[in-house]
């Protein structure tokens, strides 16, 4: 998990765990993937398995994964 949305408590972004390990920074990714969940938000640096559907949100102007499940594998830091 890279960051939680400051405006939406159900939205967070993820980056590839390998990329986070290599650059040792959560803000170095070229691509971030937004995820919306109804569960508890993970913490930054948590490695996750996210399953769900890609949803197009024209109001917000981006696509995100509507999580059906979020498995927290623990911190990679």
N, C-alpha and C positions, 0 to 999 in steps of 0.2 A: 504494500500500500504506500502510495507516494504522498497523498494529501487529502484531507477532508474539505468539502466545500464550506466556506464561511457563511454562505447564504442558504444552503439546503442541507439539513442534518441527515438526509437519506442518501446523499451523493458523495462519492469519493473517487479518486483516480488511482489507477495502478500503472506500473511500468514493469517491464520484464525483469525478473529477479536477477538474471545474469548481468543485465546492464547496470542495475543498482550496485551489485557487488564489484564490478569492474571499475566504475567511476567513483564509488564510495560517496555518492551524493544522490539524493532523490530528485534533484532539480536539473540533472544533466541529460535527461532522456529527450530523444527527438520526437517521440510519440507518447502521449498519455491516453489511456483508455478510461473514460468515465463509467462508473458502475453505480446503479441505484439499488438499494437494498431496504428491506423492512426490518432487518435485524440490527444487532449491535454493530457499530462501526469498528473496524479494526484500527490498530495503531500504526503510525508510520513505521516502516521497516518490517512489518509483518508480511510473511510470504503466504499467498492465498491460492486456493483453487476455487475459481468462480465459474459457476454454471448458470446459464440463462439464455435469454434471447436478445438480439440486437433490436433496439427500438429507435425509430426516427422521431425526434421531437422538433417539429417545425417552429413551435413557439419559442423554444430555447435556442434553436439554430444548430443543433448538433445531434449526433447519435450516441447512444449509451447502451450498456448491457443492463437489462432488467434482471437482476440476480434471482434465480430460483434457489440457489444454495451458495453459501460462502464458507469454505473450509479453511480455517486458520491453521497454518502449519508451524507457526511460531516466528520469532524474530530472526532475521538473517544478519543482524548486526551484533 
